[in-house]
């Protein structure tokens, strides 16, 4: 589904990503774990075309994404829910969710895609007419993920989906992600805390200072002492 190879990104002359390689297969849920500033968001924004790679390649189902702008990558089937949620405050919940339905045409109608988003996050059904500026942080996060899902994507990128949220809201987000995975969408999640990696994740990559230092099963991520220090917040 997604193949990232030897990705290098410099920002302002400083190396941010140093040869990142990772894969997400169809139907998989994969997590990219690393401390703040390790390069997770830059990886996601480069996949989306919001950052320009200095070197390396990104392909989706064998299609080279080099030179494609973000909207073109969305049309190919990449949905993105950024860390900041970026919900439109002047639009209602329903209007936010419906936006991607005209961005990318698929076999599902706009109504079907909207209904699916509410099925994943049933709480939002009650807030359809509520403005984006009236939502809590957890509700904005749900709208952001639901909006990305309404694109009917092949691959969904979720940047820090539980970061900074009330513990009472996190289970609803995790349940929603589990539902998305059951629907068959490939999902790539960025997390700063390894304890937030869902139990149903297929694979974990650990990123530190712009390099992948571990790739493997979630249950084995702490076996390497150097990796354990990173994911547990040590030096």
C-alpha positions in Angstrom: 0.0 0.0 0.0 2.5 2.6 1.2 6.2 2.3 0.7 8.6 5.0 2.0 12.3 4.5 1.1 15.3 6.4 2.3 13.4 9.6 2.9 15.5 12.7 3.6 14.1 16.1 4.6 16.0 19.2 5.4 14.3 22.3 6.9 16.2 25.5 6.9 19.4 23.7 6.2 18.9 21.3 9.2 18.4 17.6 8.6 15.0 16.5 10.1 14.6 13.1 8.4 17.7 11.0 7.8 16.8 8.1 5.5 13.4 7.0 6.8 12.0 3.8 5.4 8.7 2.2 6.4 5.9 0.2 4.9 2.1 -0.1 5.5 0.3 -3.0 3.8 -3.3 -3.1 2.8 -5.5 -3.5 5.9 -2.6 -3.0 8.4 -2.5 -0.7 11.3 1.1 0.5 11.8 2.4 2.9 14.5 5.3 5.4 14.2 6.5 6.1 17.8 9.0 8.8 18.9 9.5 11.6 21.3 8.4 15.2 20.4 10.7 16.5 17.7 11.8 13.1 16.6 10.4 13.6 13.1 6.9 12.0 13.2 4.9 14.9 12.0 7.5 15.8 9.3 7.2 12.2 8.0 3.4 12.5 7.8 3.5 15.9 6.2 6.1 14.8 3.7 3.9 11.8 2.8 1.0 14.2 2.2 3.2 16.6 0.1 3.2 19.4 2.6 7.0 19.1 3.0 9.4 18.5 0.1 11.8 15.6 0.4 15.4 16.2 -0.4 15.9 12.6 -1.3 14.1 9.2 -1.2 10.8 8.0 -2.6 7.2 7.6 -1.5 4.8 5.3 -3.4 1.2 4.4 -2.9 0.2 1.1 -4.5 3.2 1.4 -6.7 2.4 5.0 -7.9 5.3 7.4 -7.3 4.1 10.5 -5.4 7.0 12.7 -6.3 5.9 16.1 -7.4 2.3 15.6 -6.5 0.6 18.3 -4.5 -1.4 17.5 -1.3 -4.8 17.6 -3.1 -3.6 15.2 -5.7 -2.4 12.8 -3.0 -5.7 13.0 -1.3 -7.5 12.1 -4.6 -5.3 9.0 -4.8 -6.7 7.9 -1.5 -4.6 9.3 1.4 -6.6 10.7 4.3 -4.9 12.9 6.9 -6.0 13.9 10.4 -3.3 16.3 11.7 -2.2 16.6 15.3 -3.8 20.1 15.6 -7.2 18.7 14.2 -7.6 21.8 12.0 -11.4 21.6 12.1 -13.1 24.6 10.4 -14.6 26.6 13.2 -17.1 28.5 11.0 -18.5 25.2 9.6 -20.8 22.7 11.4 -19.7 19.2 12.3 -21.8 17.9 9.4 -20.2 20.4 6.9 -16.7 19.5 8.1 -17.3 15.8 7.6 -18.9 16.3 4.2 -16.0 18.4 2.7 -13.9 15.5 1.4 -16.8 13.8 -0.3 -16.5 16.1 -3.3 -12.6 16.0 -3.2 -12.4 12.4 -4.0 -15.0 10.4 -6.0 -15.3 6.7 -5.0 -18.0 3.9 -5.3 -19.6 5.2 -2.1 -22.0 8.1 -2.2 -21.5 11.2 0.0 -24.4 10.0 2.2 -22.9 6.6 2.7 -19.5 8.1 3.6 -21.1 10.5 6.0 -23.1 7.7 7.7 -20.0 5.6 8.0 -18.2 8.5 9.8 -21.0 8.8 12.3 -21.0 5.0 12.8 -17.4 5.2 13.8 -17.9 8.1 16.1 -21.6 7.9 17.2 -21.2 10.8 19.6 -20.9 13.2 16.7 -24.4 12.4 15.5 -25.7 14.5 18.3 -23.5 17.5 17.3 -24.2 17.6 13.5 -25.4 21.2 13.6 -22.8 22.4 16.2 -20.1 24.7 14.9 -16.5 23.7 15.0 -15.6 26.5 17.4 -18.0 25.1 19.9 -16.4 21.7 20.2 -14.1 20.3 22.9 -10.6 19.1 22.0 -11.7 15.5 22.0 -14.7 16.3 19.8 -12.5 18.2 17.3 -10.2 15.2 17.2 -13.2 13.0 16.4 -14.4 15.3 13.6 -10.9 15.5 12.2 -10.6 11.7 12.0 -14.2 11.4 10.7 -13.5 14.0 8.0 -10.4 12.1 6.9 -12.5 8.8 6.8 -15.2 10.5 4.7 -12.6 10.8 2.0 -13.0 7.0 1.7 -9.3 6.6 1.8 -7.1 3.7 1.0 -4.6 4.9 3.6 -5.4 7.0 6.7 -2.7 9.0 8.5 -3.5 9.9 12.1 -1.0 12.2 13.7 -1.1 11.9 17.6 -4.8 11.0 17.7 -4.9 10.9 21.5 -2.2 13.5 22.5 -3.4 16.0 25.0 -6.9 14.6 25.3 -8.8 13.9 28.5 -8.4 10.2 29.6 -12.2 10.0 29.5 -12.2 10.7 25.8 -9.3 8.5 24.7 -11.3 5.2 24.7 -13.8 6.6 22.2 -10.9 7.6 19.9 -9.3 4.1 20.2 -12.6 2.4 19.6 -13.1 4.6 16.5 -9.7 3.6 15.2 -10.5 -0.1 15.8 -13.7 0.4 13.8 -11.7 2.0 11.0 -9.3 -0.9 11.0 -12.1 -3.4 10.8 -13.5 -1.6 7.8 -10.3 -2.6 6.0 -8.6 0.8 5.7 -4.8 0.8 6.1 -3.8 3.1 9.0 -0.5 4.8 10.0 -0.5 6.4 13.4 2.1 8.7 15.0 2.4 8.4 18.8 4.8 10.0 21.2 3.9 7.5 24.0 4.3 3.7 23.3 1.7 3.1 25.9 -0.9 4.7 23.5 -0.1 2.2 20.8 -3.3 0.2 20.2 -3.2 -3.5 21.2 -4.3 -4.4 17.7 -1.4 -2.7 15.9 0.4 -4.9 13.4 3.8 -3.3 13.6 5.7 -0.5 15.3 8.5 1.7 14.0 10.5 3.8 16.5 11.9 7.1 15.3 14.7 9.0 17.0 16.4 12.1 15.7 15.0 11.5 12.3 16.1 7.9 12.0 14.2 4.6 12.4 15.9 2.7 15.2 13.4 -0.1 15.5 10.9 -1.9 13.3 9.0 -4.9 14.5 6.3 -6.4 16.7 4.7 -4.1 19.3 5.3 -6.7 22.0 9.0 -6.7 21.4 9.7 -3.0 21.2 11.4 -2.8 24.7 13.8 -5.7 24.2 16.5 -3.4 22.9 17.7 -1.3 25.9 18.4 1.7 23.6 14.9 1.6 22.1 13.3 1.1 25.5 15.0 4.3 26.8 13.4 6.2 23.9 9.9 4.8 24.1 9.8 5.1 27.9 11.0 8.7 27.8 14.5 8.2 29.0 17.7 9.8 27.7 
